[in-house]
Amino acid sequence: MSIRWATNYIYHIFAVDGLRIAIISGILIGLLRVLGIPRAGCGLMVVPLILFYTAMTGWPASAVRAIVMVIVVFGGWVLKRPRDLINSLAAAAILILVAEPRQLFQAGFQLSFFVVLCIVLIHPFFDALGKRLLRTDPLLPDELRPRWQRMLQAPARWLIELLLTSMAAWLGSIPLVAYYFHLITPASGPANVFAVPLCAFVLIANLSSLLLGAWFPWASELFNHAGWFMMKSIQVTSAWSADWPGAYFYLPMPSRFTLGLYYLILLTVLTGWLFRGEWRKWKIAGVALLSVVWCVQWVHQRPVTQVTILPLNGGHGVHVRSPGWGNEWLIDCGDDASVEAVVKPFLRAQGVNRLPHFILTHGSASYTGGAEATFKLFRPENIYASPVQFRSPSYKAFQQTGHLRPEWKEPLQRGKCLGPWTVLQPAADDHFAKGEDNALVLRREIDGTAILLLADPGKPGQRALLDRTNNLRADVVVAGLPSEGEPLSDTLLDAIQPQVIIIADAEYPATKQAKGGLKTRLARRNVPVLYESSSGGVTLEVRPGRWDLRAMDGTRISRKSGDQ
């Protein structure tokens, strides 16, 4: 994962966006100023060159936003207007939104302008901090200071300014990156200390190669090699920083109220506005009140258990998160394609960095074929499986290597309790002809709400479950489609008495799509039935005394626990 993070980081470094436009503009302005051209003339000459450069790269949206900002700033130079970065930023945003109002709701636009705004507003705080860190004895003349201190003063100032500016940008981007990408990267600030200067040197080398290529090819080739070396250095340093402890981790999507409160506290505290003026007591009281409201919301959400049933291309997985540390379960994961397309992004969006518990119900590839990929991505602390041997090659391969891992625990069998889960089937000596009848059947009660998880047992598996189990009652039952027959026979449903039925079917393959006969039979029970081929994923939120269900198609069901 660290290599992939580093690769994505390198791709960001070389994307044509504001940083690259700023670096190239700075290079061109520096060259023109060396030639003695006034600042207004520099602005007039650089804008067409930047437009040409962006046109060559295909007018990416990030570069267009940067160009509008550059034109606004350089336009101020040409008109000899006083510099005001906030006004320039606002003017650029207005121009972009007039041309394309939908930009306001795009992550790139919000990150670009909000991060720059945060840098502008809180930079004085970090500038004062940097001066404090570099402060020397004011009573000691520079001539009397050690030579090494005088030599290192300029590089140290440049390094600390770059680090603190990166820190300001990181603080400004944290909530938006968490909201859109469910990711937080504490290492990005220190990593930028290496990556940004190297990126600037790469662009300088490339531009020098371009300018010298026609009349000094030997020097042009030398700059090409230098650029390649520095790009390789960026790759190495990025991979190195990605391996730092805590370099990055995933977290759940914050609410919009959380985003607003974060920016309110960040900007009012670091700009000093909160502590200035006659109204400072009221301002502090207002921020404190909003913080208390946020804490109340957080406490209100703490006792909620969230159960999500994921459709996985012919199988289904179940993710359960309960209050408390380590109370998180993933039951089945689908095949490799489902892990990459569904399970991985879903768990990342939930802020899962490492799974506490991973259960494999049976050996079918549509349910557990991606177990090895899941293990590599989320490194489960505990892995559980059925005691029955399955013929699936992928399952057998994972099982054989898994027994060598300390995460692999004792097989589950009927009557065993695993945390809050009770295993209803299979027994250790079960050997049904079809593997789906040997699948684990799990039941759990959460604050008075009972949930029954069936994989896809056929008639023999359902009959054995009825014969062996005295209490099958459940408020919510989840079942897949067996290869032969139908799930949830009428006798089994009479024993379960569910308030809602979730059938984890799929449009493809056709054998995993619920047929009309099954739908007609289940409809006669006057119980809500959700088919995931049409409803999509289903999320169940359980609170003490009640539960609320919502599906991706907009279906919502609420009940009190135990209601019939």
Stockholm file with secondary structure:
# STOCKHOLM 1.0

chainA/1-564         MSIRWATNYIYHIFAVDGLRIAIISGILIGLLRVLGIPRAGCGLMVVPLILFYTAMTGWPASAVRAIVMVIVVFGGWVLKRPRDLINSLAAAAILILVAEPRQLFQAGFQLSFFVVLCIVLIHPFFDALGKRLLRTDPLLPDELRPRWQRMLQAPARWLIELLLTSMAAWLGSIPLVAYYFHLITPASGPANVFAVPLCAFVLIANLSSLLLGAWFPWASELFNHAGWFMMKSIQVTSAWSADWPGAYFYLPMPSRFTLGLYYLILLTVLTGWLFRGEWRKWKIAGVALLSVVWCVQWVHQRPVTQVTILPLNGGHGVHVRSPGWGNEWLIDCGDDASVEAVVKPFLRAQGVNRLPHFILTHGSASYTGGAEATFKLFRPENIYASPVQFRSPSYKAFQQTGHLRPEWKEPLQRGKCLGPWTVLQPAADDHFAKGEDNALVLRREIDGTAILLLADPGKPGQRALLDRTNNLRADVVVAGLPSEGEPLSDTLLDAIQPQVIIIADAEYPATKQAKGGLKTRLARRNVPVLYESSSGGVTLEVRPGRWDLRAMDGTRISRKSGDQ
#=GR chainA/1-564 SS CHHHHHHHHHHHHHSSSHHHHHHHHHHHHHHHHHTTCCHHHHHHHHHHHHHHHHHHTTCCHHHHHHHHHHHHHHHHHHTTCCCCHHHHHHHHHHHHHHHCGGGGGSHHHHHHHHHHHHHHHHHHHHHHHHHHHTCCCTTSCGGGSCHHHHHHHHHHHHHHHHHHHHHHHHHHHHHHHHHHHCEECTTHHHHHHHHHHHHHHHHHHHHHHHHHTTTCHHHHHHHHHHHHHHHHHHHHHHHHHHTSTTSCEECBCCCHHHHHHHHHHHHHHHTSGGGSSTTHHHHHHHHHHHHHHHHHHHHHHTTCEEEEEEEETTEEEEEEECSSTTCEEEECCCSHHHIIIIIHHHHHHBTCSSCSEEEECCCCHHHHTTHHHHHHHHCCSEEEECSSCCCCHHHHHHHHHHTTSTTBCCCCCTTCEETTEEEEECCTTCCCSSGGGGSCEEEEEETTEEEEECCCCCHHHHHHHHHHCSCCCCSEEEECCCSSSCSSCHHHHHHHCCSEEEECCCSSSGGGSCCHHHHHHHHTTTSCEEEHHHHCCEEEEEETTEEEEEETTSCEEEEETTCC
#=GC SS_cons         CHHHHHHHHHHHHHSSSHHHHHHHHHHHHHHHHHTTCCHHHHHHHHHHHHHHHHHHTTCCHHHHHHHHHHHHHHHHHHTTCCCCHHHHHHHHHHHHHHHCGGGGGSHHHHHHHHHHHHHHHHHHHHHHHHHHHTCCCTTSCGGGSCHHHHHHHHHHHHHHHHHHHHHHHHHHHHHHHHHHHCEECTTHHHHHHHHHHHHHHHHHHHHHHHHHTTTCHHHHHHHHHHHHHHHHHHHHHHHHHHTSTTSCEECBCCCHHHHHHHHHHHHHHHTSGGGSSTTHHHHHHHHHHHHHHHHHHHHHHTTCEEEEEEEETTEEEEEEECSSTTCEEEECCCSHHHIIIIIHHHHHHBTCSSCSEEEECCCCHHHHTTHHHHHHHHCCSEEEECSSCCCCHHHHHHHHHHTTSTTBCCCCCTTCEETTEEEEECCTTCCCSSGGGGSCEEEEEETTEEEEECCCCCHHHHHHHHHHCSCCCCSEEEECCCSSSCSSCHHHHHHHCCSEEEECCCSSSGGGSCCHHHHHHHHTTTSCEEEHHHHCCEEEEEETTEEEEEETTSCEEEEETTCC
//
